Amino acid sequence: MSANPNSMKKFLDKLDPVLVRGAGDVATGVAHRLFHAGFKVVCTEIEKPLTVRRAVAFSEAVYEGRHTVEGVEARRRAIDEVHKAFADGVVPVVVDPDTKILEAMSFLALVDARMTKRPVSPEDAPVVIGLGPGFTAGENCHAWVETLRGHNLGRVGYSGCAIADTGVPGERGGFTDERVLRAPSDGVFEAVAEIGDRVEAGVTVARVGDSPVEARIGGYVRGMLHGGLKVTKGLKVGDIDAAAEHAHCFTISDRANAIAGGVLEAVLRLGVVKTGGT
């Protein structure tokens, strides 16, 4: 017996939306997967997002008004414009750092994808799913998804907790911390290279005030902070990937896709199957 896509769409349309806190590259991978699965999705963001992988992040809509990632369009919208965005077939991105949208709308599930290592209350929604370190099922979420690269990446936990923060960037192309660009001082950030550019080690790819930010390895610029932002010394402002192909700079990463799959599982298991979609 074949599934009826129209019946499934009607069922999902009746469900409350899924709220994704954050609209960075991992959060966007999650929202993108849920959107294609048929869920209505809302992302919330701060006024000036510090997303490095901007090309594949819905947070760019905060600056540009709209942004498309792999065929899915996000638009900056106010809370009272969210339902219109659903009707338009886009993902609304709401500047709402205090998540006041919870007072205005009901949600099937809340996904904390801010990657802040500072979890919040599991009482904010019927199902709260946390990404990465700091989340413990039964204490501050109902389920967590592992975000550390390796064997358990994307695995869902319904008990226990995610692996603690290692403090070391994930390995890509044989490099960890070397691939990360960091602000050498406090100041205003300005990019020199663009996302997708091929650069060599030692080349100045950005500046913070009068201080250069140099690539420590050669590769493609996979991420670069939005220009004009005030940054603090040590903040991640860019990412060089020695292993990536050019197209990888503009598509959702393997890591974000794996995490998104875990979130979809948890939403279906806890939000749809367990609650019956009510």
Secondary structure as UniProt FT lines:
FT   HELIX           5..14
FT   STRAND          18..21
FT   HELIX           25..37
FT   STRAND          41..45
FT   HELIX           54..56
FT   TURN            58..59
FT   HELIX           60..64
FT   STRAND          66..69
FT   TURN            70..71
FT   STRAND          72..76
FT   HELIX           79..81
FT   HELIX           82..88
FT   STRAND          91..95
FT   TURN            97..98
FT   HELIX           101..104
FT   STRAND          109..112
FT   HELIX           122..124
FT   STRAND          128..131
FT   TURN            133..134
FT   STRAND          136..137
FT   TURN            138..140
FT   STRAND          143..145
FT   TURN            151..154
FT   STRAND          156..157
FT   TURN            173..174
FT   HELIX           177..179
FT   STRAND          180..182
FT   STRAND          187..191
FT   TURN            195..196
FT   STRAND          198..199
FT   TURN            201..202
FT   STRAND          204..208
FT   TURN            209..210
FT   STRAND          211..214
FT   STRAND          219..224
FT   TURN            227..228
FT   STRAND          230..231
FT   TURN            233..234
FT   STRAND          236..241
FT   HELIX           246..250
FT   HELIX           254..266
FT   HELIX           267..273
FT   TURN            274..277
//
